[in-house]
């Protein structure tokens, strides 16, 4: 029963992690304009994401523009895009495999050991997908820090961390936790009991006094 509850908890955390990865990938707030320097203009806030850049005005209006060409994007942004897409696909695949091996489903046959191994495989796939998203977020974060502290970067083009990157981080860690629970739910195969061999053969005749 505890094993079944662990699988359900792991699947739920992984599903929440998938939602976090999708929202983090789609949202444009991966980095936002940093208010540094003497001339601070707070009327417009600039956001940049993986797919578009947006300008948020103090009146509440937001104008977004999708990137025109992939070729004009830097390598770190393209790599982050690819890794986040791979992470989402692996997470979907891991959830599908894990659902077939969970004890509360009828897929994968009646063999409990086989079903647990299928669930463990799904958990491993989820962990690999989470690692891809962690690498993507770490790469993008490192690029923001390098550009921020670069003395040759103009003050009005410095950016800091946005909300979307933290959502992607949270989704990745939820996937790791859920995948780890599913991967740890595989029980050991039960060994057949061994009895000591008798050194004396059973007698077929009865002894009388």
Secondary structure, DSSP 8 states (H G I E B T S, - for coil): -HHHHHHHHHHHHHHHHHHHHHHHHH-STTEEE---SSS---SEEEEE-SSEEEEEETTS-EEEEE-S-STTS-HHHHHHHHHHHHHHHHHHHHHHHHHHHSTTS-TT-S-HHHHHHHHHHHHHHHHHHHHHHHHHHHHHHHHHHHHHH-TTS-GGG-EEE-HHHHHHHHHHHHHHHHHHHHHTT-------------SS---SS----
